[in-house]
Amino acid sequence: MGSRLRALRSLSILARLPLQDITPRRAMTSKTSHEERTAADRREPGLHTVVLDKIEQVNMNIRLLKLVPRGEKPKFLPGQWLDVHVPRIPQAGGFTITSTPDDLKKDEPYLELAVQHSPNNPPAAWLWQREKKILGTELQIRVGGSFVWPPPGIDTNQVHKVVLVAGGVGINPLLSIITHLILHSDYHGQIELLYTSRKGTSGNISSILFVKRIHELFQRDLPQKRHHYTLFCTAPFALPSTSHSGKKRLNVIRERSGDMHYVGEHQSIEYRRFEQKDLETALGPVEERGNTVAYVCGPPRMTDWAVDVLNRSKGMDQARVLCEKWW
């Protein structure tokens, strides 16, 4: 009941702007390619062949791709990405794996990628062609990245809490990590997710990337009550002021009433950007932070700010704050 009352109170609060601008945006166009930006990052040896087996249009900006291995299966850790070589384009595209290593052990093994619509990124643009034109195509992939679970150099038996901070499509590697921790690992500690995003075109919480999947994962923990996630819905979804028409205000209230499905023991909603106090609360008591690991992924400005806050928080150190930026 307390969670529902807190959620209802949040419906009447105008969106607040902190000093830091952490609004998620579309990936920025960069003059450097994925391969150039990640030249110093860890990569696995050898290329693997996969077939583009299925495309799911999540929304106007995101496609999910199902890749089926042909021949030897690649090995990867939750959180890693792929160099993806598509036909007739010399440079590889970099796309995060949103599935888990266990999905390659199934009777019908696969890897899943979330690819954002990016016309100025040649590999992404190729993967956004008409489905009939590219389905069944063979692609070459290579596994890379160090933003992974288990955290490098840390004894996971001593990790009692995992804090994950996502901005926009920065949820992609964190989804793989969360899914692995909840479904496929012997991790028995807490998970705290802070996920900030604009709503999708349908104007409700369910349109946010992967929110349904996240909700179902956290619901699995109901008896233990160890895990929790908070969705931070950012502008322009503030409750309209009284200067707006009564009909517009009523529509927003109805919309947010529909969001109540995502409020309960394991989830809450804030119609604002997250702030320093939210990160510090997620870390928990200072005396317990020596057993906490934090992962941050999102736009560069948000990531830099969140990592700085986490590093400066009492009881935390840089070795236990991992980050990856999407551009």
Beta strands, then each sheet from edge to edge (+ up, - down):
strand 1: 48-57
strand 2: 62-70
strand 3: 81-85
strand 4: 93-96
strand 5: 111-116
strand 6: 138-144
strand 7: 161-167
strand 8: 190-197
strand 9: 227-233
strand 10: 267-270
strand 11: 292-298
strand 12: 321-325
sheet 1: 4+ 3- 6+ 1- 2+ 5-
sheet 2: 10+ 9+ 8+ 7+ 11+ 12+
end
